[in-house]
Structure formats: C-alpha cells, structure tokens
C-alpha cells in the first residue's frame, strides 16, 4: 500500500437551508451555475479532485496545502 500526503478542503454554502426555504429553484440553479463557472474550474486549475458531493457541500483533495488555500481563497473572492 502506497501512502501519500493530501490537503483536504471541506466547503459548503453559508445560509443554504434558508435560501432553499425562500426559493429552492433559484437556489439550485445558482449553485449549479457557480459550480460550473467558478468552483469546478478553480479546483481543476489548482490540481484538486472532488472526492464527495453532499448537497451544498463538497470534499476536495489537493496534493498541497498551498493549492488548497489558493483555490479556497479564489472561490471566496468570486474568482477575482
């Protein structure tokens, strides 16, 4: 068995339950759009791999802590 070090990023959407209660269709549409346009490309650009999706959350593996932090920071800033 080969071992390797990984950095794990666990992320979710703040206020997701409240947003779903207010307007579930728009919330799901916005979540899909953000994943497609921002989150998934950012993960790929920083050599990440989605391990698991859980509603509004995700578990992502990176080969380095620096890549995980850069990705998280970029997503929080909205890609800018």
C-alpha positions as CSV (number, residue, x, y, z in Angstrom):
1,X,0.0,0.0,0.0
2,X,1.4,3.3,-1.1
3,X,0.9,6.3,1.2
4,X,0.7,10.0,0.2
5,X,0.1,13.3,1.9
6,X,-3.0,15.2,0.9
7,X,-4.6,18.5,1.8
8,X,-8.4,18.2,2.3
9,X,-10.8,21.1,1.7
10,X,-14.3,20.8,3.0
11,X,-16.7,23.6,1.8
12,X,-20.3,24.4,2.0
13,X,-22.7,27.3,1.1
14,X,-23.4,29.6,4.0
15,X,-27.2,30.0,4.5
16,X,-28.1,27.3,2.1
17,X,-31.0,25.9,4.1
18,X,-32.5,29.4,4.5
19,X,-32.0,30.1,0.8
20,X,-33.7,26.8,-0.2
21,X,-36.7,27.7,2.1
22,X,-37.1,31.1,0.3
23,X,-36.7,29.9,-3.3
24,X,-35.4,26.4,-3.9
25,X,-35.5,26.5,-7.7
26,X,-33.4,29.7,-7.9
27,X,-31.0,28.5,-5.2
28,X,-30.3,25.2,-7.0
29,X,-29.9,27.0,-10.3
30,X,-27.4,29.4,-8.8
31,X,-25.5,26.6,-7.1
32,X,-25.2,24.7,-10.4
33,X,-24.1,27.9,-12.2
34,X,-21.5,28.7,-9.6
35,X,-20.1,25.2,-9.7
36,X,-19.9,25.2,-13.5
37,X,-18.5,28.7,-13.9
38,X,-16.3,29.2,-10.8
39,X,-15.8,26.3,-8.4
40,X,-15.1,23.3,-10.7
41,X,-12.7,25.2,-12.9
42,X,-10.9,26.6,-9.9
43,X,-10.5,23.1,-8.4
44,X,-9.1,21.9,-11.7
45,X,-6.7,24.8,-12.1
46,X,-5.3,24.1,-8.6
47,X,-4.9,20.3,-9.3
48,X,-7.7,19.3,-7.0
49,X,-10.0,16.3,-7.1
50,X,-13.6,16.3,-5.9
51,X,-13.9,13.3,-3.6
52,X,-17.5,13.7,-2.5
53,X,-20.5,16.0,-3.1
54,X,-23.1,16.4,-0.3
55,X,-25.9,18.8,-1.3
56,X,-24.4,22.2,-0.9
57,X,-21.1,20.8,0.3
58,X,-18.0,19.1,-1.1
59,X,-14.9,17.3,0.0
60,X,-11.9,18.1,-2.3
61,X,-8.4,16.6,-2.2
62,X,-5.3,18.6,-3.2
63,X,-1.7,17.5,-3.4
64,X,-0.5,20.5,-1.5
65,X,-1.8,22.8,1.2
66,X,-0.8,25.8,-1.0
67,X,-3.1,24.7,-3.8
68,X,-6.0,24.1,-1.4
69,X,-5.6,27.6,0.2
70,X,-5.3,29.3,-3.2
71,X,-8.4,27.5,-4.5
72,X,-10.4,28.3,-1.4
73,X,-9.3,32.0,-1.5
74,X,-10.2,32.3,-5.2
75,X,-13.6,30.8,-4.7
76,X,-14.4,33.0,-1.7
77,X,-13.4,36.1,-3.7
78,X,-15.6,35.1,-6.5
79,X,-12.8,34.3,-9.0
80,X,-11.3,37.7,-8.9
